[in-house]
């Protein structure tokens, strides 16, 4: 029969504590949203030259910006840049989700009244 020393018992307990912490983090919704947002941001940065996009957006007149944006997405979709569109849409969706969650936490309490 194997005897359990105090050191090995502490090691087992701490292993279980660490594993439960990792599982609790991995189960959290915002962890995965942040992970997905970071991955899509990295993919977007690799596929798109961000400085050129900013320059093009700033050179477009404000009243033409919605049609310009629609034309850019249409061109990207027809030219087969599916990953760029997917990364952009995921970033927008996760970003809006983060903003809604932040506003819900800061402005409203649990009953729905102003804090």
Residue pairs with C-beta under 8 A, 6 or more apart in sequence:
25 31
30 98
30 101
33 94
33 97
33 98
34 94
36 90
36 94
37 90
37 91
37 94
37 95
37 98
40 86
40 87
40 88
40 90
40 91
40 94
41 87
41 91
43 83
43 87
44 50
44 84
44 87
44 88
44 91
47 81
47 83
47 84
47 87
48 84
56 68
57 65
57 68
60 68
73 85
76 84
76 85
77 85
106 115
107 114
107 115
108 114
108 115
109 115
